[in-house]
Amino acid sequence: MKGKPSAGSAEHAPSPRGPVRRRLAISGSLILAAGLCAMPVHGASAADTVGPGQPVRSCESLTALRFPDGTTVTSASQTTTTPAICNVELLIPQNIHMRVSLPVDTWNGRFQGVGGGGFNGSVPDTQSAAKTGYAAAASDSGHTADSSDASWAWSPTGMNASLINDFLSRALHETTVKGKAVTQAFSGKSPTYSYWNGCSNGGREGLQEAQAQPRDYDGILAGAPARRRSRRTGSSPRRSGPRS
């Protein structure tokens, strides 16, 4: 005879509430791969998704896109390789450079945000993800510099708060929003699913997105996340930035 469930069983356990529920939801959406980098997210098979079909406009016509916040499309060009990819460069005010790479004939209907490394300063590779079927987007995180250089975070009067904010969070969300908008403008459809893929600083970016913008991505691959980044950003410029 099947006994009654005990008072401590899952059947009678109270459901988590408030911050606990939020933490569980965030942890459940993450696939953590500590210590592993450059892990590709492969395109879905034909059995997983129905292809969205041909683009509704030419790649070059994307230069005519306009955004309310003043973001501009600085270039849009299609490769002659197979598979063909439409690479779109954008400038988000004040100084966030980003790229969206769109498969022309082989889009799997999904979007991938690509994380950077170090202190970024350049736009990571997005074409590799596009070659596997993803519409992929990435940014330089709001400044131009070598990935090991954090002097941009420092000014003669103190810390550059706006650049640090772009690096830590703003560039991530804005790149995701603009990347999805360009994808929809090109294909005529919004992505069915969206994923983040990053390691080191890209891993930190993935965790930041999960915490601050949980609606941006359906799944996050955050490898070897660089933690305590604000402390590192504040200390590094003292070695390479202005001196008294």
N, C-alpha and C positions, 0 to 999 in steps of 0.2 A: 504494500500500500504506500502510495506517495505521501510523505509527510508534509505538513504545512511549512511554508517558508519561514525562516527565523526572522526576528525583528531586524537583524543586521544584513539581511540579504538584499541583493540589488533590486528585487521586486518592491521592497518597502523603503529603500534608501531615498532620502530627499534629493531632489535634483539640485545641481549646483546653481548658485545665484550670483549676481553682481560680478565683481572682479574675478571670482573663481571660474564662472562660466566663460567669461571673456578669455581668460588665459587658456582654458581648455580648448576653446574654439580656435584660438591662434595656433596652439601647439598641434592641433589636429590637422591644420592646413599646411604644416611645414614638413618637408622631407629634408632632414639635416644630414649632411654628409661631411662631418668634420674631418679636416685633413686632406680632403680630396678636391682637386681643382680641375677646371677645363673638362667637365663632364657634359657631353652633348645630350640635348633633349631631342630624341629622334622624332621624326614626323609620324603622324598617325597613319596606319595602314588603310587601305580602301575599305576594309570591313569596319573600321572605327568611325569614319566620317564620310560624308558625301561631298565631293569637290564643289566649291562655290561657282565654278564656271569662269568665263572670260571676264577681264576687267571691263568696267563700264565707261572708261575714259583712257586716253593715252597717258603714258608716264609723264611726258613733257608738259601736258596741260596742268599738272599738279602745281606748277609755279604760280598759277592764278588763285590758289587757295588763300583765303583771308581768315584771320582769327581775331576775335574781339580784344584780346590783350595786346595786340600789335605783333604777335609772332609772324615772321615772314618765311616763305620758302625761298631759299637762296639758289637752289638748283634741283633739277630732277632729270635724271638720265637713265636710259635702259642699256644694260650690258648686251653684248653680242654673244655671250657664252650660253651654254646649255647646262642647266635651265636658265632662261632669261630672268634677270632681276632688275627691278626698278629701284634705284637708289635716290632717296629724297633727303636733301640737307635743309635743316631749318635753324633759325636763330630765334630763341625765346628771350624776351627782355629780362634782365639787362644783357647778359652775356652768356647764355647757355646755348652751346652748339650741340645739335643732335642730328641723328640720321635714322631714317626708316628704310629698311630693305624689304621690298615686296616681291614675292614670286609672281611672275606674270601669268604663267599657265599651270603652275603646280601648287597653288596655295591650298593648304589643308584646312583652312577655315579657323586657324588658331593664331594667337599672338604671343610673342615671347619678348619680355624685357630682358636685356642683356646687361649684366653688371660689369663694373670696371675693377681695376686693381690699384693698389697703392693709394695715392691721393688723386688718382685720375689725371685730368689735365688734357686728355685727348679722348676722342670717341672710340670706344672698343669696336672690334670686328662684329658686324651684324650680318654680313653676307653668308657666313658659314651656316647660321641658323636658317637664313632664307633658302639656302640650297637644299635643306631638308624639309622645306614646305612651310615654314613659319613666316609670318609677317613679323619682323624683328626690329626693335628700336633700342637705342642707347644714346648717352650724352657724355660730354666731357666734364659734367658735374658743375659747370658754371665758371670755369677758368681754363686758361691755356698754360701748361707748364709740364715739366717732366713729372712722371708719376711718383718720384721720390722727393719732390720739392714741395714744401708746404709754406714757402715764404709769402705766397699770395694771401695767406690768412692774416698777415701782419701788416700794419701801416705805421707811419711815424707817430700817430696819435693813439695807437692801441690795436685791438683786434678788428679785422674787417667782418663785422657781424653779418652783413648781407651775403658776402661770398661764402662764409661758413654755413649760413642757413641754406644756401643753394646746394652746397656740397653735401650737407648732412641729410637734407630731406626734400627741399623744394624741387630740385632738378629731377628727382626720381618720379614724383607724382606728375609734374608737368610733362615730362618726356613720355610717360605712359598715356596721359590724356591726349597729347598731340599725336602720338604714334597710332593710337586707335582711331582717331579722327581721320588721319591720312589714309589708313587702311580702308576705312569705310568709304571715303571719297573715291578711292581707286577701284575697289571691288564692288561697291554698291551694297555691301553687307558688313555688319559688325562682326567681330570675332566671336565664335561660339564659345571658346575657352581661352583664357589668358594665363600664362605661366611666367614666373621669374626664374632666371638662371644666372647665378653669380657665385664667385669665390673670393675669399679675402675681403677686400672692401666691398666687392659685389655681394658677398655673403651678408655683411653688415647691412647693406642696402636692402637686401631681401627681408631681413628681420625688421628693419625700419618700416618698410612698406606694410608688412603684416600687422605691425602695431598701430601705425598712424593712418594707413589707407587700406583697410582690410577688403574693401570692395574692388580694389584695382586688379587683384589676381585671384584665380581659382586654386592655384598651387604654387608653391615656392620651393626652389632648390637652392639652399643657402649653404655653400661649402666653406669650411674654415673661416667663419665670420670674424672680421677684425673688430674687437670690442674696445671700449674706452677711447673711441676715436677723437672725441672732443679734447681729451687730455693730450693725445699725440699731436693733434693739430695745434694746440696751444704751445707745446714745447718745441716742436721742430723749427718754427720760424726763428726762435731765439738763437739758433745756430747758423741759419742761412739768411735771416732777414735783417732789418735795420739794426744798427748798433748805436749806442749813445756815445 
